[in-house]
Amino acid sequence: MTAQVHVLLSEVRRMITRTIGPHVALDPEDKRVRHIVAQLNSVESTLDLID
């Protein structure tokens, strides 16, 4: 199970940096972008605690 959590954690981190990151760079004040980043950061934190 730990390996699966580690894989999910890696995927979430990649999504934040490669997919969401460019959107944040374009418009860091966009409410939707900030909401998505907050949600993904929460998922990342939870997975990090489990891992």
N, C-alpha and C positions, 0 to 999 in steps of 0.2 A: 504494500500500500504506500509506503514512503516513496518508492520510486515513481509511482503514478502521481503523487502530490508534487514531487520535484519536477516532473515533466509539465504538469499544469502550471506550476509557478513560473517555469521558464517561458512557457507560451504566453502567459499574462504579461510578463516583463517585456517580451518581444513586442507584443501588441501595443503596449504603452509607448515604447521607444520608437518603433518603426511605423506604426499606423497612426496613433493618436498624436505623437510628438510633432509631426509636421503641421497638423491642424492647430495645435497650441501655438506653434511659432507664428502662424499666419494671423490668428486672432485670439490672443490669450484672454481676452475679456468676454468671449462668447459664452453665454450661460450654458448652452448645451454641451460644449466642449469641456467646460469646468465640471459639469455634472458627471460626464462620462469618466473623466480623469479621477474624480473623487470615488466613483463606484469601483473602478478598476484598482485604485489604491487600496480600497477596503478588501477586495478579493485577494490582492497580493498580500496584505497583512495577515489575513486569515490563513491563507495557504502557508505562509512563512511560519506561523505559529504551529501548524500541524506538522510541518516538515521537520 
